[in-house]
């Protein structure tokens, strides 16, 4: 297998920054806020690879930096430093110009957000939401766009009869499934799932997770799954990174990390989930 995505020393700070930020923050200091300048170090020196077809998990409590990593990879936030290389793209995608980043986002990278409002236009029809991504990926034939949207909605268990309804009328679980259909529309190489089941009822969560598993098996798309829920991480992922206060404190095969955690923080997470 070759690396679909390679991330090197990804760092994102919020604030003016100083030369003591990294040395004064993180798990060893019990804070991600620099005591010298007040800068919040959301993530620092995060490195990992995602192989072609692999599902990587990033887990941690709120404020651990996991969603910041996702935001940087989806071009929603600019990194302070670091690089990321996507198979088939020449050079560091994080330093690419705006047009190249937009092209990658529209064609190669899909994302499902925790909050559907981030990923969907709730006052646009369900088919229109999926079609919007296809138009951005240079699809121009209206018939093909509608056929592709219909196929994706069927695969994500949205009744075709509701293709012309707006997602604002849908339940939370249905909105997440529309997000998934939209994210998959352009057949991306990488799918980022940022807390895709948070806030949903347990039965709805199970349905979404089953759907994600089925799509991954069928399409073989590489995924990065962000979650605070160890059950989600255990079910979906092959390898896992554990983050605390912006740093990776443990990584390895998911089963090994969750069955025999080495870091005290990972042990706390696992014991809290029992």
ChimeraX attribute file (.defattr): number of C-alpha atoms within 10 A of each C-alpha:
attribute: neighborCount
match mode: 1-to-1
recipient: residues
	/A:1	8
	/A:2	10
	/A:3	16
	/A:4	20
	/A:5	22
	/A:6	16
	/A:7	20
	/A:8	17
	/A:9	15
	/A:10	22
	/A:11	25
	/A:12	24
	/A:13	23
	/A:14	14
	/A:15	13
	/A:16	10
	/A:17	17
	/A:18	12
	/A:19	9
	/A:20	12
	/A:21	22
	/A:22	20
	/A:23	10
	/A:24	18
	/A:25	23
	/A:26	24
	/A:27	17
	/A:28	9
	/A:29	12
	/A:30	11
	/A:31	16
	/A:32	27
	/A:33	22
	/A:34	22
	/A:35	13
	/A:36	12
	/A:37	14
	/A:38	15
	/A:39	19
	/A:40	22
	/A:41	26
	/A:42	24
	/A:43	30
	/A:44	26
	/A:45	17
	/A:46	21
	/A:47	17
	/A:48	18
	/A:49	17
	/A:50	22
	/A:51	18
	/A:52	18
	/A:53	19
	/A:54	21
	/A:55	23
	/A:56	26
	/A:57	28
	/A:58	26
	/A:59	27
	/A:60	25
	/A:61	15
	/A:62	13
	/A:63	15
	/A:64	24
	/A:65	27
	/A:66	31
	/A:67	24
	/A:68	24
	/A:69	26
	/A:70	21
	/A:71	18
	/A:72	18
	/A:73	24
	/A:74	20
	/A:75	18
	/A:76	12
	/A:77	14
	/A:78	16
	/A:79	22
	/A:80	16
	/A:81	15
	/A:82	18
	/A:83	20
	/A:84	20
	/A:85	18
	/A:86	22
	/A:87	16
	/A:88	10
	/A:89	12
	/A:90	9
	/A:91	13
	/A:92	15
	/A:93	17
	/A:94	24
	/A:95	15
	/A:96	14
	/A:97	9
	/A:98	11
	/A:99	9
	/A:100	14
	/A:101	17
	/A:102	17
	/A:103	14
	/A:104	21
	/A:105	23
	/A:106	22
	/A:107	21
	/A:108	22
	/A:109	25
	/A:110	27
	/A:111	26
	/A:112	25
	/A:113	25
	/A:114	20
	/A:115	18
	/A:116	21
	/A:117	14
	/A:118	12
	/A:119	19
	/A:120	25
	/A:121	16
	/A:122	18
	/A:123	13
	/A:124	16
	/A:125	18
	/A:126	30
	/A:127	26
	/A:128	22
	/A:129	24
	/A:130	29
	/A:131	25
	/A:132	21
	/A:133	21
	/A:134	26
	/A:135	16
	/A:136	15
	/A:137	18
	/A:138	13
	/A:139	14
	/A:140	12
	/A:141	10
	/A:142	11
	/A:143	9
	/A:144	13
	/A:145	21
	/A:146	17
	/A:147	13
	/A:148	19
	/A:149	25
	/A:150	23
	/A:151	16
	/A:152	23
	/A:153	25
	/A:154	14
	/A:155	16
	/A:156	22
	/A:157	16
	/A:158	19
	/A:159	12
	/A:160	16
	/A:161	8
	/A:162	15
	/A:163	21
	/A:164	12
	/A:165	17
	/A:166	19
	/A:167	26
	/A:168	17
	/A:169	11
	/A:170	15
	/A:171	12
	/A:172	18
	/A:173	20
	/A:174	19
	/A:175	23
	/A:176	26
	/A:177	25
	/A:178	28
	/A:179	30
	/A:180	28
	/A:181	28
	/A:182	29
	/A:183	30
	/A:184	26
	/A:185	24
	/A:186	24
	/A:187	17
	/A:188	19
	/A:189	23
	/A:190	28
	/A:191	23
	/A:192	23
	/A:193	23
	/A:194	24
	/A:195	20
	/A:196	27
	/A:197	24
	/A:198	16
	/A:199	13
	/A:200	15
	/A:201	12
	/A:202	11
	/A:203	9
	/A:204	16
	/A:205	17
	/A:206	14
	/A:207	16
	/A:208	22
	/A:209	16
	/A:210	14
	/A:211	17
	/A:212	19
	/A:213	15
	/A:214	14
	/A:215	16
	/A:216	18
	/A:217	11
	/A:218	9
	/A:219	13
	/A:220	16
	/A:221	20
	/A:222	23
	/A:223	28
	/A:224	24
	/A:225	25
	/A:226	27
	/A:227	24
	/A:228	20
	/A:229	17
	/A:230	20
	/A:231	12
	/A:232	21
	/A:233	23
	/A:234	16
	/A:235	13
	/A:236	21
	/A:237	20
	/A:238	16
	/A:239	21
	/A:240	25
	/A:241	23
	/A:242	23
	/A:243	25
	/A:244	25
	/A:245	27
	/A:246	28
	/A:247	24
	/A:248	24
	/A:249	18
	/A:250	17
	/A:251	20
	/A:252	15
	/A:253	14
	/A:254	22
	/A:255	16
	/A:256	14
	/A:257	21
	/A:258	20
	/A:259	10
	/A:260	12
	/A:261	19
	/A:262	14
	/A:263	13
	/A:264	11
	/A:265	17
	/A:266	22
	/A:267	16
	/A:268	11
	/A:269	19
	/A:270	18
	/A:271	10
	/A:272	9
	/A:273	10
	/A:274	6
